């Protein structure tokens, strides 16, 4: 079991926001791009995460850094929903 408080405190100490997202089976978020770095961590379910030209299947609790300006896609498994943490680097967010 992941300790949300520890993860949140770690991300915030590194200058990132901390949010929880939940998707239904088969949801696809395609070709997103942000002007600041983003952190991603799978909490439940299975996803395929494409960052630039790399395709990842992150394990639960694995932190993935999505660099600023890089296209990324999150595809939730068609058989399970997913929940994940995400956060944006607030120190370098556009103002």
Protein Blocks (a to p, Z undefined) as FASTA:
>chain_A
ZZfklmmmmmmmnopacddddddehiacehiacfbdcddddfbdcddddehjaccdddeh
iacdddehiacdddddfkbccdddddddfklgcZZ
